[in-house]
């Protein structure tokens, strides 16, 4: 895309636009996880069943992942300022729909609208930051942008827990209104529209095929348990759509020269390995948050604000290690940071796999701190390793795929974890129930139970089964990290001066 040279802003406008770019990145990221510590109140207020809880996250992320690749084409067609303002307006409309929802489907539809709007906010914010800063600062602002987004995801549960405990679940969405209004004002007043003189073609066919395939997989995982899997016509249709979409996309990229997500990206081994690890990064991070707060609130009886506060050490660990990593000389072998980051994340997941009903909050905070520290080391290291050998002409496509790998990792991770949580809970409930024998004083007393006392016994049994299932899910996330860890041994060092 060829455009006129960007307008020169005054120092005040320059600072406001940089602030707006970072705040927009934070806002769209924090709204991914801010419902996390308010899930019990959301369920009660919307009559949402346990198997629908995962939709709160997956609907937002999946919509964002579908829309994000269209950002470049939309800005070339309609202009950067127009699309940015439209995205902010749609995001505000999604917030309004969130607080007005009275059924689970209405709420999910509102989250889809929010997610679709956020899909363009993040890359457009990055575009503004790059246009407002000199090339020498692009590397640092790129990392700052990525950290801002990750910090938004990590801080969401703490903010949501405090707000929902004090003012109810609607407050977790009200808090974004003034921030969105401020962003609309700054962009409307200070951002200059760019004039497009030539429009790059966009591969709508490839984008549609891949989007349909991944959306079908997401719906299959989200709704399969509720609809009895392949006994349902809907699930069979979604499975067919997923298989056909992937097959059509693969045929398309191998038979067309120019297409969505250039296959030349996969000839660079560093970038391919980095995208796989970034996918695992998303697969582990958001599902960990999605499991931790409900575990603390439902099973360990923590209030929402306390459950949210226990996620803060994860963010502190990430920021501390990130600042230290920034100050280390670039001459140090980047693979050392990859190893250190993976080890810390794995240690954090290992601590989570040993959770028990008898633990206190310190165990959760320390495990989160270890995981956050690992993310603070791993995130810049994996970005440097992935793009250090990639040809400059492929970096725009590479950025899209790199971000999509994390988004799809997160949404699929939440769906898989949610699915196996219910399967494990049911199986453990049956296994524990089989061990209730008609012997002993307690058993004789329980045999005479009717009504409320029997319900209390069943609730305790269900809680124990759920705790075992949660720990099993943390073990699954640990296995994911262990599986991808050996890939760091295959990263190549970039040539001198690359």
N, C-alpha and C positions, 0 to 999 in steps of 0.2 A: 504494500500500500504506500503510495506516495502522497505526502501531505505537505502543506506549507510549513515553514519554520515556526516553531512554537512562539507564542507571544511572550515578551519579557514582562514579568510581574515585578511589582515593588517588593521590597523586603518583607513588609507586613503581609501582603498577599501570598508571597512565597511560603512564609511560615504557616499561614493558615491552611494552605493547600496540603502541605506536608502533614500537618496535624490531622486534617480531614482524611487523608489517605490511610494513616495509621489507625484512626478511630473507626473508620468504616471496616477495615480489616478485622479489628477487634470485635466490633459489634456483630458482624456476620458469623464470626467464630464462636463467640460466647453464647449465641442463641442456639448453637448445636447442643450444648450440654447443660444449659441453665435449667431445663426442666428436671434434671437428674435427681436432685435432692427434694423435688416436690412431687415425685411420682405418686406417692400415696394419696396426696390431696387431689391430684389430677384424676386418679382412678375413682376416687369417691365423688368428685364433682361431676364427672362425665359418665359415670357408670361404665368404666372401661375395664374389660376383663384382663387377666394377667397375660394372656397370649397376645394382647393388642398393645402392650406397653412398648415393645420394641419399635412399633410404627412411629412413635414420637420422634425417634432418632433417624430411622431409615428413610422415612418419607422426606425429611429435610435434606439429608445428604444425597440421596439418589436424585432428587430434583436438581440440586446444585450441580451434580456431576454431569447430568444430561445437558444443562444449559451452558455451563462454563466454556466448552469448546466453540460455541457460537459467538463468543464475545468479540473476537477480531472481526468477523464478518459483519456483525451488527454495528460496530463502531465505524467501519468503513462505509457502510450503507447509510447510516443515519447520523453519525457524528458522536464523538466521545461524550460530550456534555449532555446531549439529549438522552443517550442510553443510560448514563450515570443517574441523571435525575429520574428517569422512568423507573430504574431499578429501585431507587430509594422510595419512590411513591408506592410501588408494588410491595416493597418490604413493609412499609407502614400499613398498607391495606392488609397484609398478612397478619401483622400484630393485632389490628382491630378484629379480624376474623378469629384469631386465637381467643381473645377475651370474650367474644360473643358466642363461641361454640357451646352447644349444649349436648351434643352427642359425639361419640368417638370419631365417626366418619367426618363430621364437620370440622373437628379439630385436626384430623389428619389432612384434610383438604387445605386448611389454613397453613399448616406446616409445609405442604407442597408448594404453595404460593410463596411463602417465605424463602424456602430453599431455592426455588427458581430465580427469585430476585437476587439472592446472595451469590448465585453462580456467576454473575457478571460483576458484582461489587468487588470481589477479591482481585481479579486480574486488572480491572480498571483502576483500582487503588494503586496497584503496583505500577501501572502505566503512568499515573500522575507522579508518583514518587520518582520514577526514572527520568521523566521529562523535566522535573523541577531541580534535579541535582546533577552535578557534573559527572562525567564518566568515571573519574577516579573514585567516586563514592558509591558507585552502583553496586559493587560487591558487598559493601557493608550494609547498605540500605536493603538489599535483597535478603540478607540474613535477618535484619531487623524486622522486615515484613513477615518472614516465615515464623520468627519467634513470637511476634505479636499475635499471629493467628493461633499458634499452639498454646500460648499463654491464655488466650481467650477460652479455648476448650478446657484447659486445666482449671481456670478460675470460675467457670460457669457453675459447678455444683455448690461452691461456697456461697456465691451470690444468691443463687436460687434457693438454697436452704435457709438463709437468713430472711430473705424477703417473704418466702412462703410461710415460714413460722410466725412472722410478725404480722403480715397483712393478707395471707391467703395466696393461692396459686396464681391468681390473676396478676398479682404484683410483679411476677417475674417477667411479664411482657410489658407492663406499664413502664418499667424502668428504661426501656429502649426508645420510647417515644421522644423524650427531649433530645436524646443523642441523635436520632434520625432527623429530627427537625433542624438541629444545628447543622448537620451535614448538608441538608437541602439548601439552607441559607448560604453556607460557604460556597458550595459548588455553583449555585445560581449567581452569586455576586462576583466570584473571583476566577472561576475557571473559564478560559477562552475556548471557544469551539474551534476545532481544526477543520480545514477544508480538504476534502479528499479529491485528488486529481485522477487516481487510478484505483480500481478495486481488484484485489486478489480473488481468484475463484475459490470457492469452498466446495468440498466434496460432501454434498448433502446425502448422497446415497450411502456412502461409507459410514457417515455419522449416524444416519437413521438405522442402518443394519446393526451396528454395534450397540446403540442405545436401546433398541428393541430387545436385543439378546440379553443385555445386562439387567434391564428393567424386568423382563420375564423371569430371570433367575431370582431377582430380589422378591418378586411377588410370590413365586413358588415357595421360597423359604419362609416368607412371612405368613402365608396363608395355608401352607400345607398341613400343619398340625390341626388347625381348626376344621379343614374340609376333608380330613381323612385321606390325604395324599391322593394317590392315583385312582381312588374310588370316585373322585370328583372330576367332572368334565372340565371345569375351569383349570384345575391343576394340570390335566393332560394337555390342554391347549397351551398353557404357559410353558410346559416342557417342550412342546413342539416348536413354539415361537423362539425359545432360547436356542434350541439346536439349529433351527433354520437360520436364525440371525447370525450366529457365529460362523456357520458354514458359508453363508452368502458373503459375510465380511472377509473371511479368509480368501475365498475365490476372488473377490473384488481387489484386494490389495496385491495379489499375485498376478493379476491380469491387466492392471492399469498402472500407468507410469506415475501420475500424480494423484495422490489420494490422502484422505484423512489419516493422520498419524503415520507418517512416512516410514516404510519398512526399513529404510536405511538406518533408522535409529537403532534397530536391533543388531546391526552389524558392529556396533560399538559395544564391546563386552562390558566395559565399566558402567555404561549407562544402563544396559540390560540388567546387570546384577544390582545396581543401585535402585532401579525401579522395583525389583522383586523385594528387596529389603524394605523399601519405602512402603510397599503394599503390606508387608508384615508389621511395620511400624503402626500403620493405621489399624490393622486387624487387632493389634494388642491394646493400643492406647484407649480408644473410645469404649470398647467392650469392658475394659477394666473399670472405667468410670461408671458405666451402665450397671455393673454388678455390685460395686462397692457401696454406693449410697443406699440402694434397696436392701442390701444385706444388713447394713447398720440400722436402718429404720425398722424394717419388718421383722428381722430375726433377732437382733440384739437390742431393740427398743431404744435406740438413740433418737432424740428429737431432731427435726430436720436441720436446724441451724448447727447443731453439734456434728451431724453427719457431714454437712458441707465444710465445716472448719477442718475436719480431718483430711480433706483433699488439698489443703493449702501447702503442707510440706512437699507435695509432689511439685508444685509450681516453684517453691523456693529452691528445691534441689536443682531443678532445671535451670533457673536463672543463675544460680551460683556457679555451676559447672560451665554454663555457656560463657559467662564473663571470663572465667579462667581460660577456657579454650581459645577465646578471642585473642588473648595476650601472648599465647605461645607462638614462637617463630614458625612461619610457614615452611621453613626448611626441614622441620621435623616430619618424619614419615607419617602421612595421613592414616595409614593402615593401623598404626598404634592407637589412634583415637577410635577407629572403628572397633577394634578389639575391646578397648576399655569401655566404650559405650554399650556394646552387646553384653559384656560381662556384668555391668551394673544393672542393666534392665533385667537380665536373667536372674541375678541375685534378688532383685525386688520381686519378680514373679515367683521365685522359689519361696520367699517369705510368705507371699499370699497363699501359696499352695499349702501352707501349714496353719492357716487360720482355724480357730476353734471357737465354740460358744463361750469359753472361759477366758478369752483374751480381753485385754483392755484396749483403749484407744491408741496407746503408744505403739502397739504392734502394727496397727493400720497406718499410722503416720510414718513410722520408720520404713515400712515396705514401700509406701508411696514416695518417700524421699529418695530411696535408692533407685526406684524406677525413673523418677524425674531427673535425678543426676545423670543417669544413663542416657536419657533423651537429650539432655543438654550437651553431652559430649557427642552423641551419635548424629544428631540432626545436622549440624554444620559439616561434620566429617563425611556423611553420606552424600550431601549436596556437592561438596568439593570433589569427591571421588567420582560421582556420576557425570559431572559436566567438565571435568578437567581434560578429558580426551575427546570430547564431542566436537565435531566441526562447527564453527560459528554459524554456518548456514542452517544447521539443524537445531539450534538452541531454542528457537521459538516453538517448534513442534515438540521438542524435548521437554520444555517447561510445562506444556499442556499435559503430556503423558505422565510426567513425574507427579504432578498434582493430582491427576485422575487416579493414579495408582494408590495414593493414600486415601482418597475419598472412597473409592470402591472397596479398598481394604477395610475401612471403617464400617461402611454400611453392610457389607457381607459378614464382617466379624460380629456385629451386633445381632444380625439375623441368625447366624450359626450358633452363637452362644445362647441366645434366647431359646432356640429350638431344643438344643441338647439339655438346657436347664430343665425344661418341662418334662422331657423324656426321662432324665435322671431322677427328678423328683418323684415321678410316678413309680419308677422301678424301685427306688429306695424306700418309698412308702410301703410298697407291697412286701419288700424284703424285711423291713423292720416289723411290720404287722404280723408276719409269719412267726416271729419270735415271741409274741405274746402267748404264753402257755397257761393252761388252766391249773397252775400250781402256786401255792403260796398265798399269804393273806391278801396281798395287793390284788392278785389275780382274782381271788374270790370276791373281793369288793368290787372290782371292775366288772365282773360278770353280772352283778346286780344293777349296774348303772343303766340309767335310762335318761334320755333327753339331754339336759345341759351338762351333767357330769361326763357323759360319754363324748359329747362334743368337745369338752376341754381335753380329754385324753387324745382324741383324734387331732386336735389342734397342735398338741405337743408333739405328736408323732409326725405330723406334716412339717412342723418347724425343724425337727431333727433331719428329716429327709431333705428339706430344702437347703439346710446348711451343708450337708454332704454334697448335694448337687452343685452348690456355689463353689465349694473347694475343688470339685472335679473340673469346673469350668476354668478356674485359675490354673489348674494343671494343664488343661488344653492349651491355654495361651502360652504357658511355659514351653510346651512341646513345639509350638509354632516358632518361638524364638530360637530354640535349640536346632530346629530343622534348617533355618536360614543362616545360622551363625557360620557354618563352614564356608559360605559364599565369600566372606571377606578375604579369604586366603587367595582368591583368584583375581582380585583387583590389581590392575597394572599401575605403575607409577607413570605419570605423564612425562613426556620428553621435556628436556630443558627448554625453557622459553615458550612452552605451549600455552 
